[in-house]
Amino acid sequence: MIRILLIKVGDTFEALKKRQGDFEDMISAALGDTPLRFTLYDPRKMSPHPPLADFQGVIITGSHTMVSEEEPWSEAMLPYISQMHRLNIPLLAICYGHQLVAKALGGKVGFHPLGPEPGTVAVTLTPQGKDDVLMGGLPSTFQVNVAHSQTVIQKPKGAVVLASNSFEPHQALRIGNIWSVQFHPEFNGATTRYYVREIGAQIRQYNGDVDAIYRTCQDTPHSKELLTRFVNFCRTYHTQ
């Protein structure tokens, strides 16, 4: 059975956690019956970093923390991510993880100048995305769930943009065997609606219509599919 290191770098809202679990539970639920074994590692509370040789792939969750806050545990993750890159360990990084990967590999991260991107939005594959082993075969444009205030302002050298939209040019990046997405493939419509309500004040600061955004929130099956595709890639990559 394939072994995946699930790096938990944050927690969701307490009330939502009681209702449907934390980020790792959402990821597990989205994967359904996909055969794998997770090892959960929380760098905020646990050390040292687990040996990468013990795993066929890595997933990094989202977080309510900001990468620009440079928490000690977060900064300590940077060389660990660089090691994954050097060793060609397959990695899928989500939201905070996406930004952390960019910083670790030489990019720049900061607050998005247009404010938060909440709700369900459309992203479009680039030509490179259409040819990508993970994203190729998905519709050219598909729906994703988002809830972020920070962004990859400058992508790392050598990073390929796989998907974007008018608000966020770096919705998905790839560097070698590392994929990172600004959106949340593990979020369903109910989760996304909860986030929209929780960050409503921030949305209004940028003249966003919270009610309208709330009404458009939905499940995003093509986005969710990326989690299964990633695990399957890890399986085939290590049997080649």
N, C-alpha and C positions, 0 to 999 in steps of 0.2 A: 504493500500500500504506500502511496506517495506521501511524503512528509513535507508539510508546509510550515514555515515559521511565520506566525501571525504576530506582528509587532504592534502592540496597542499603545498609541501615543496620546490618547485622549478618551474622555467619557462624554456620552450624550447627556441630555437633560435628565434629571433624576425621575421626573414623572414619566417621561417617555421610556426610560430604562425599565421601570416597573411594568409598563404596558407591553413592550415588545423586545426588551433586552437592549444591551449596549452594542457598540459598533461591531464587535466580534460576533455577537449573536445574529445581527443583521446579515453579516457576510456569510455565516454558516447557513442561515435560512435561505439566502439567495442561491447558494450552491446546491441546496436540496440533497438529493441522494448521491451526489458526486463522491466516489470513494476516495477518501484522503484522511490523513491524521494531522490535526493541528497541534502545534506547540505554541501556547500563548506566552508572550514575553512582553513585559511592561518596563521599558527602560527608565521610567520615572521612579520606579520602586525596586527594581531588580538589577543586579550586576553580578558578574561581568556579562558582556554580550555573548550569546550562545555561539558555539563553533559553527561556521557556515557549512562545513563538510557534512554535518548531520542532516542537511535538508536538501530537497530537490527544488525548492522555490521559497520565496518570501513575499508576504503581503504587508504593507504598512497602512494603518488606518488613518482616518481623519482625526481632528482634534479641535477643541474650541480655543486652544492656545494659538498665539500668533508666532510664526517663525521669526519675525523681527524682534520678538522679546528675548530671543537668544537664551532661553532657559539652559542651565548647565547640562541637563540630561539630553536636551535637543542638540546642543553643540557637540556633545560626545558621540552622537549618532553619525556625524558627518564623515569621519574616517571609516566608520563601519560600512556606510553606504558606498564609499569609494572602494572599499575592499570587495564588496559585492560586484561592482563594475569591473574591477581587475580580474576577478575570478569567473566572470560571465555567469553568475548566479541569476537565474530568472527572478525578476522582482516586479510586482505590481504595486504602485504607490498611489494612494487615494487622497485628494484634497490637501490636507496638511502634508501628507507624505509626498505628494507631487511637488510641493514647494520646497520641502526639505531636500529631496533628491536634486532639484535644480541648484540649490545653494551648495550642496555637497560637491557637485560636479562643475562648479564655476559660474553658475548663473546668478541672477539677482532677483530678490523677492521683496515685495512691499505692498502697501495698501493700494487697491485699485482706485484710480483717480475718479471713477464714476460711482464709487460706493459698492455696496454688496450686490451680488448676483444671486437672487433667490428664486425658488420655484422650479417648474418644469420648463426647459428651454430646448430649442433645436440646435444641434451641432451638425456640421457638414464635414465629411471626410475630404482631406486633401488627396491629390494623386498618390502621394506616398502612403496615405492611410488606406486607400483602396487596394494597394498592393501588399499591405502589412499582413503578417501571419496571424495576428490577433484580430485586427479590425476588418481585414479584407473579407468581403462577402456580406457585410452588414449593409443596410441601405445607405445610399450616398448621404442622406440627411435623416437623422433619427433623434428621438427625444431622450433627454437625460435630466436627472434631478440634481440641483445645485444649491449650495448654501455656503458662500464664501465671501470674505471681505478683502483678503489678500490675494495676490496673484504673482505669477512668474513674470516679472517685468522684462527680464532679459534671459532668454534660454541659454543653457550651457553650449559651449562650442561643440559642434558635432551632433547636437540633438536635432531630430527630425520632427516637424510638426505633423501629426496625424489627423487632428480634427480641430476645428475652431468655429467661432461664430462672431457676429459683429461686436459683441461686448467683450469677449475673451478670446484673443488670438491663439492662446496656448491651452486649449481644452484637453489636448492629449499630445504627449511627446514620447519619443523613443530614442534611447541611446543603447545600442547593442541589445542585450537581453533585458534591459530595464524599460518598462512601460510606466508612464505616470499619467494620471487623469485628474483634472481639476474637479470633475463632477463625482457624484457618489453612485456607483453602480449597485450598491447594496440598499439604497433608499427606495422605498415604495411610495405610492402617492400619499398615504396616510402620514408617513414619517415626514415627508416634505411639507405637507400642510402644517404639521406641528411646528416645524422650523420657521415657516413663514410667519406664523402668529407670534412666535417667541422673539423674532428679530424685527417685528413690525415697526418699532420706533426707529430703528436704523434705516429701514426701507423708506419711511416717510421723510426722513432727513434729506433724502435725495429725490423727493417728490414722486416716489413710487406709490402705486395704487395697491395696497395690501389686499383688499378684497378681490380685486381682479386677478392678482397673482395667485391667491388662494384657490380661486375657482378653476384655474387651469392646471393645478397639480394633479398628476396621474401616475400610474405605474409605468415603468419604462423597460419593457422586456428586452429590447435590443441592447440597452446599456447593461442590464443585469446579466445578459449572456456573456459579457466579457469576462466575468469571474470564472465561469465554467471553461471558457476558451483558454484562459490563462492556466488553470490547473491542468487541462489536457495538454497544453504546450509543455509544461514542466514534465509531464509523464513521458511524452514522446522524445523530448530533448535528452532525457537521461537514459533512454533505451536505444539511442542512435549509435 
